[in-house]
Amino acid sequence: MLEKVIMALAAWLAFGVGVPAGAVTHLDTSEVVAATPEAAAQLPPTYEFTLAAAGNYVVTLKDISVDSGLPQSLQSLQVLVTRDLQVVARLAVEYPSQNTVAPLPKTQTFAGTPGIYRVHVLGAIATNGAGGLFSVDVAPSAGGAAVFNVADAIATQSAPPSEQSVLQTEFTVSASGTYRVLALDRGFPAALTDRSVLVIRSSTQTPVVSSTGAFTTGDVGTFSAQAGETYELIVISTAGVGSAGLYGALVQNVATNAVIYRSENGVGRLPPARPLSIPTAATYSLALTDLHFPAALTAFSAAIIQSDTFVGSVTGATPGDVALSAGPAQLFVYSTAATTGTVSALLSSGGQVAYGDVHIIDASADATTPAIYSFSPSEPVAAANYTLSLDDLRFPNELPNLQAMLVQQGLPLDRLNGSGSSAPIALAAGKVRVLVAATPPPASGTLAGNGAFALALKAANNAIVFESTQGVGGLFNAKVVNLPAAGRYDIELKDFEFPARLRISWLAVTHGTQLVGQVIGSSPIQNLQLEAGVHVLNFIGQPAANTSYGAFGVKVSDSTPAPVVTLSASPTSVTAGQASTLTWSATNATSCTATNGWSGTKTASGTQSTGALSTSSNTTFALECVGPGGRGSASVTVTVTAPTSGSSGGGGGHLDPLLLVSLASLLTLASARRQPRVMK
């Protein structure tokens, strides 16, 4: 067997074709997809490390909960290390059946090469467990400092109820003194029911203020602080009517009333505030308009907060006046019903617009209602004519309903309905937004409830202002790659089968509004012709049954060029019985085969005589070469002419010179014989 390997290697070396130059990699990543939002919340982040030198390295995975004095709360722990779509290391901690015995660390050695590595950790929390701690360490197997180490937690992440919100932030005291903590219920859109406030001194992790109860008064408590100390503020608040509310959190110096921390915080379904910049002190008109996108709202309202004061509010489409000072302020917009829609808010005084924009209302928990997505170019557009286009990519399913609306200066300018629609639009100079409402596909069948659309805004000269691809549904994972030039590329999708093979693995490649390629399973796309610019790789995957996670990898690289073959003959025309010399060369090839006028396996380059060519016909010589990038061939034809000959028939003709010399000699001899003899 070894002899065969050596002979094959010798034949390959004799062929004289080196390994083709390595293709440039434009994207190389590995990711973990979660089956549910709850599983995703428990997933540790993806870690990376770089090896600068080749060598043997050892990976160590350890459950460090017991070492940290915590009860054992994990029932499984495993790690995956990848590079260039290859599994470098995969190991799992073995947990004894009795919790009284601590699990032992697991190690694995691998041969490392310079480059970037990605580390994925999965763990399962024991029943009624709060979570656990782990560590991953990568170090040279011969000893020495670790090239990578991390310690992290796998913990149960439980979101607060829909009517509750949690504020967790830090502030630093600039001057020593006594400070007051306030939590001010704004009563918008309704009063809050209760709050819990906790202030912790960071250096000692000791509480200095702790209060639980109703929002009866704003004053929560006081504490003494030294200059430079940092504190952590935690506020848990609960909304009442409408599951939405608003409160202000303040920390101020008791002696000077100087505010060292302030924030306005929405509770429950109240969306975050929009910042306002009021140019001058005046009475402003605040007007709300339902844009009926994608459908009409039943009820909506807005409120403005400035300088820790609730300035005023409006309800419905009837404008209201608010007195504002010059400076910053905050605007809250809310829909009192659990619906999805859009509202335009306009704040103006004396014909001057201080603020105008569209607010998205997405207060419906129903997965079958449309989701609204917002897109904006990174830079303002110039005043000109543009074209907006919208396409359903039908990946993996068709979207039941798709709409787009273009907005500028808070006013809707145009709308698109349905896939494949486009519209010309004249835009003024400034910021522009596009809203897209997409209804998820029905939640039944394979890859149910998931779809994708593409959106593009182009100038009159077809230059792209912005373009984007968006997945609809919970299984999407999107990666963006910017290709430097048009050309052929290879796209690979890899299922790492970690912890088990994915039940569904599907990749769609989009460029602008076009679906340019798809990969199903682990079958790669090779030699795919792609344009220069941004491409989005939309992965949709589903872990195996009874498994919370699955790992996959994606790689985009330049395609290896197909073999380039040249073949020539010298001379290209010969007389029958003569020979020509063939000269050839091949690049990006691993083998070459001669056909037609010659045969056999040929080296990467060389010369060879054709041998004597017959008079029967012209002869064509062909050479086909195979390489990683495909096949290439070349051919050449040698023209063969018959030899020319003289003729003795009447009518004259061309006589051979040697024949003429022979005839002249014979004539001379005959003349000499006819001369008379002279007697002496």
C-alpha positions, -999 to +999 in steps of 0.1 A: +000+000+000+028+024+009+045+017-024+013+027-043+012+059-023+048+067-031+043+059-068+012+081-069+031+109-053+060+105-077+036+106-106+020+138-093+054+154-088+065+143-123+034+160-137+050+192-125+018+211-114+022+229-081-008+234-057-028+264-070-024+296-051-047+298-020-080+316-027-087+348-008-113+343+020-138+371+023-159+356+051-152+327+075-175+323+105-191+297+127-223+304+147-248+287+170-285+288+164-310+284+193-344+267+190-362+292+213-357+327+227-353+312+261-324+290+249-308+319+231-309+339+264-288+312+281-263+309+253-228+322+262-212+345+235-189+333+208-153+338+218-123+343+194-085+339+198-056+341+173-026+318+171+005+335+159+026+304+156+021+268+145+024+240+171+005+217+193-020+232+217-042+218+244-078+229+251-091+225+287-128+228+295-138+229+332-170+234+353-157+258+380-190+262+399-178+240+427-144+257+429-162+290+432-182+278+462-215+274+443-237+243+442-233+222+410-261+235+387-250+222+353-258+188+340-239+190+307-210+212+294-193+210+260-171+232+238-165+234+200-134+251+185-134+258+148-112+273+121-118+276+084-149+255+085-130+227+103-136+213+138-103+218+156-114+205+190-146+191+205-149+179+241-175+175+268-172+174+306-185+141+321-209+145+350-210+118+376-244+104+385-239+116+421-237+153+427-214+148+456-185+141+431-172+172+412-169+168+375-134+165+362-120+189+335-116+176+299-087+182+277-079+177+240-047+184+220-048+198+185-022+208+158-026+246+155-017+268+125-016+306+125-050+322+122-083+330+139-102+304+160-138+306+173-150+290+205-186+279+212-197+267+246-230+249+253-244+239+287-276+225+301-288+237+335-300+211+360-336+210+370-344+238+394-308+251+390-299+287+387-269+281+364-232+274+366-197+287+358-172+273+333-138+281+320-120+274+287-082+275+284-060+271+253-022+268+259+008+253+242+010+215+250+047+219+258+039+244+285+039+282+287+014+310+290-021+304+278-030+319+244-067+321+254-087+318+286-122+328+296-145+322+325-182+328+321-216+318+333-246+298+319-275+311+338-313+311+336-323+343+320-360+351+328-374+383+312-397+405+334-434+402+328-448+423+299-461+450+323-429+453+342-395+470+334-361+470+350-336+499+351-301+490+360-274+517+357-244+534+374-237+569+385-207+586+401-208+612+429-188+643+421-190+660+455-193+647+490-227+652+507-262+638+512-281+628+481-318+622+475-332+594+452-366+602+435-389+580+413-415+603+398-446+587+382-456+607+351-491+592+350-487+586+312-506+569+298-518+557+332-505+555+368-480+529+378-489+505+405-456+499+424-418+502+423-388+487+440-357+509+443-322+498+453-290+519+454-257+499+460-223+513+467-201+496+441-169+494+461-184+475+489-215+460+472-236+472+502-271+488+498-274+524+509-311+529+498-338+502+496-375+509+491-405+489+479-440+502+476-464+523+456-456+555+436-473+576+463-445+602+465-414+607+444-390+607+473-375+573+478-347+579+503-314+596+510-278+584+515-244+600+523-216+597+497-180+607+492-167+624+461-156+599+434-177+570+447-197+550+421-232+536+429-255+512+411-291+521+407-318+494+402-355+502+397-382+476+391-415+492+382-449+478+373-476+493+350-513+492+357-540+501+331-529+494+295-497+476+307-477+508+301-464+537+322-437+563+325-415+575+354-385+597+360-355+586+381-334+613+397-305+615+421-298+650+434-277+668+461-300+676+491-281+709+498-278+723+463-306+704+444-280+697+417-290+666+397-262+641+392-283+615+374-317+616+356-335+594+331-371+590+318-381+554+317-409+537+299-426+507+316-442+477+299-455+484+264-444+521+263-418+526+235-385+544+243-384+582+240-373+602+210-349+631+218-360+666+209-339+697+205-361+728+211-346+758+193-364+786+212-387+790+241-423+792+228-457+776+227-456+746+203-483+727+186-480+689+189-500+670+162-504+632+157-515+616+124-523+580+119-507+569+087-528+538+083-497+517+078-502+488+075-537+495+089-555+521+110-548+524+148-577+525+172-562+549+197-529+567+203-514+595+224-481+614+230-464+632+259-434+655+263-410+656+292-385+685+297-362+694+327-378+666+349-412+681+342-442+665+325-450+693+300-481+680+284-498+654+262-522+649+233-546+621+225-557+612+190-556+634+160-565+666+178-534+689+181-525+703+215-503+732+227-473+727+250-450+754+264-414+745+259-380+761+269-350+761+246-330+729+251-334+692+251-367+674+257-382+639+252-412+627+232-431+595+240-457+581+216-481+553+226-510+532+213-535+523+240-546+492+221-525+461+214-521+468+177-495+475+150-492+507+131-475+540+125-480+575+137-465+608+124-456+633+151-452+670+142-440+697+166-441+732+153-444+769+162-453+798+139-448+777+108-413+765+120-410+727+124-390+717+155-395+680+150-412+657+125-409+619+123-428+586+121-432+564+152-437+527+149-464+512+172-458+474+176-478+465+207-493+433+194-482+399+209-499+380+180-472+364+158-496+365+128-498+403+128-474+423+105-440+433+118-427+468+109-391+473+100-373+506+096-344+513+072-324+545+067-294+554+046-263+563+067-261+597+050-287+623+040-298+621+004-294+649-022-324+665-038-331+643-069-352+616-084-350+581-070-366+547-074-378+526-045-382+488-050-395+460-029-392+423-035-404+391-017-375+367-019-398+338-012-372+323+011-381+299+024-418+308+021-438+336+004-449+364+026-487+368+027-486+406+028-457+431+021-459+469+021-434+497+021-437+534+029-411+561+022-410+589+047-391+622+047-394+651+073-420+631+091-443+630+061-452+599+040-442+604+003-451+571-014-461+535-008-455+501-024-478+472-021-467+436-029-435+420-042-418+432-073-432+467-070-412+499-076-420+536-078-401+567-089-400+594-062-387+629-060-368+635-027-357+667-010-323+670+005-321+654+040-327+622+059-351+596+045-366+565+061-383+535+046-408+514+066-417+479+056-446+460+070-443+422+065-468+396+076-451+362+086-462+331+066-486+308+083-471+287+112-475+253+097-452+230+076-415+230+071-398+263+080-432+277+088-435+313+099-404+325+081-398+345+050-375+372+037-377+404+016-353+428-001-355+466-003-335+490-025-334+528-030-315+539-062-307+572-078-317+581-114-283+569-127-290+535-110-264+542-082-274+525-050-284+548-021-290+518+002-302+482-001-311+456+025-323+421+030-345+413+060-356+380+074-391+377+089-395+351+117-374+337+144-350+313+127-329+338+107-292+345+111-278+371+086-241+378+077-229+406+054-199+403+031-186+431+009-170+416-023-143+438-037-148+429-074-171+410-097-160+375-103-165+339-094-167+328-058-172+296-037-198+296-009-197+268+016-222+259+044-211+235+071-232+217+097-208+210+126-233+185+141-228+202+175-244+190+196-263+171+169-270+175+132-293+204+123-328+193+112-329+222+087-299+240+072-305+265+044-286+295+031-298+322+007-273+347-008-288+380-018-274+411-036-297+441-035-332+428-042-319+397-061-316+361-048-283+351-064-277+317-048-289+290-024-272+263-004-292+234+011-275+212+036-237+211+032-235+212-006-213+241-016-218+265-045-187+267-067-178+292-094-208+314-086-207+346-106-213+375-082-211+413-086-190+436-065-206+451-034-226+441-004-241+406-003-262+392+026-260+355+036-293+346+051-291+314+071-322+297+084-316+267+106-335+245+131-318+224+157-325+186+159-356+175+178-351+175+216-320+197+211-319+234+220-289+243+198-270+236+165-237+249+151-230+259+116-203+276+096-203+298+064-173+306+042-170+328+011-138+327-009-125+333-044-130+304-068-100+286-080-096+295-117-102+268-143-071+254-160-056+276-188-042+254-216-021+265-246-010+242-274+009+251-306+026+233-335+058+242-355+055+241-384+017+241-388+021+228-424+042+199-435+047+176-465+035+141-461+062+120-444+075+150-424+069+158-387+059+188-366+068+197-330+040+203-304+046+227-275+021+230-246+016+244-211-011+243-185-018+263-153-042+255-124-043+219-135-036+186-117-037+163-148-037+166-186-047+140-213-039+141-250-065+131-276-072+130-313-038+130-331-019+119-300-028+102-267-017+095-232-011+115-200+010+146-204+030+168-180+021+204-172+043+216-200+066+202-227+074+195-263+069+164-284+074+155-321+043+143-339+063+118-359+059+114-397+024+125-407+006+107-435-009+121-466-044+109-458-056+141-441-048+170-419-042+161-383-057+178-352-040+175-318-061+182-286-051+185-249-076+186-220-065+194-184-084+191-151-079+211-119-098+222-088-114+250-108-128+228-135-115+218-170-096+236-198-086+225-233-068+236-264-062+221-299-041+228-329-043+214-365-013+205-387-019+208-424-004+179-444+003+183-482+011+155-507+046+155-524+047+169-560+061+148-590+071+155-628+054+140-659+069+129-695+037+131-714+032+154-744+023+190-741+055+200-724+059+205-688+085+209-660+115+186-663+137+176-634+172+193-635+190+160-629+172+145-658+183+174-680+219+169-670+217+132-678+202+139-712+229+164-721+256+139-712+240+113-735+237+137-763+274+146-761+284+109-761+262+102-791+277+132-811+313+119-804+305+085-818+292+100-851+325+119-859+346+103-889+379+088-881+411+104-895+438+080-907+473+089-899 
